[in-house]
Amino acid sequence: MKGAFSDAGSLFATRAEQQMFPGTTYQNVSGGDPQFIPDLTHEQLVAFHAARYHPSNARIYSYGNLPLAPQLERVDRAIAGHVRQEPIAVAMEVAPFGEKRVTELGPVESVGAADKQTKFSISYLTNDLRNVFETFSMSVFSGLLLSGTAAPMHKALIDSHIGSDYSSNTGYSPFTRQTSLTVGLQGIADKDIPRVEQLVGETFARVREDGFERRRIDAALAGVELAYKHKTANFGLRLMKSVSTGWFHGVDPVEYLQVSANVARLRAAVDGGRFFEGVVGRYFADSKHKLKFVMLADPKHSQRLDERENELIQAKLAELGPAGLARVDTKNAELAQEQAKTEDLGCLPTLTLADVDAKAARYAIDMGVAGESVPVQWRTTATNGISYMRVINDVREKHPELWPYMPLFCEALTYLGTATRDMAEIETDIGLHTGGISFAPHVATDLDNLGHIAAGISLGSHCLDPHIDNMYRLVLELVRETNFGNVGRLRALLSAMSSNMFNEVADSGHAFARRLAA
């Protein structure tokens, strides 16, 4: 948690949520706040684990074509020795506090100008999580409001270049009993906070008056439907995450799986007129619970934390005294002996060679040629009515001096727009006809020469079968017509990429190490 809290974005999001839900369980840091962890005794930890991490509090989920009976037998063996107990009640609903403004200090980030280190967000309390349709509608509303270059908040806040990117807590949060939606910016100057407040208010007012373009709504709903047809390797885990929060709050998980019914109901509500305009009126126009949260960069933030930690250590040592320190030494010696023992690995789930087929499954692939010399592989199988495309362009022999710019080039292809169409219009078409179009650097072992790598640019997309022609048309438009002379958009992209990479270090440092090794 010290690592997570050393990241300004993570700290900002955590502190904002604590201020948004005072007096509830959400005011606590689920992973533990480093400044309070030393106050936790071993006895308290064991008691907490016994009470909360108990089968009575569990929800058991299985996905796939595994035989169900053996699964249930394993579950029964695991929980048979426990006695059912009533879960401990915790406060989950916050009393509306009107409008509140909070300012806290945080660490300085190494990216960005010294005078643009402030983070600011406005959070609004929204619907009860247990209303599945309202939660679904709010998720779609959030995407229309915030995501993509066509989104009203993106045009107002990102395109204005006031800050480097949205704040880390921006978006709809359906993870608390009372959900919330946050809009904010990072990398702004202190003096620009009133301007951000004004733009957020004006944008909500404009959405309340004009709503969203119908083509964008249709694209968003098409994306939802396609996402539930698109089965990836982690589809089961994604499904579990989508139902787990509401399940723990008493919602029947099957309700979350009725995606088509919710999409149809939302389409009918939109057809009825001014649906999303009404959402603004209910939750944002006259909010009864709104938090304005500011985090100012303090150059001495880390120093203050170190000083506080040192004072805490000295106080703990003084409390222990010689006898207490001797007990700690004894416990450490016992722990070392325990860790040196040979552990019984049989209790862990394992695979043996007997569990793996000696012969790998092989799938029929049709080989072909596009144009005069481009090799093409075709695989025909059951895909839920979805066609997938992946293109890899080998660049090993082409302009090695430009390789460092490949990540920027790939991002620019889906951000800059073309000479005849802005990216907002293209994004809407992509949403209507495909599950997205992506470009990314590709690095893999060269199977013809294991001592070398295959490097290139990977292009991917998928769509429902009737939209194949439109998918190809959109891909070609981006590849052939992207306007790299759009310097303003390119500057905004660079700013957002640098901010995002910095924010990702705390959670995904291993990914950066892997890329460097590759």
Summary of the structure (lengths in Angstrom):
residues: 518
radius of gyration: 26.6
end to end distance: 28.4
largest distance: 83.2
contacts: 1359
relative contact order: 0.12
helix: 52%
strand: 17%
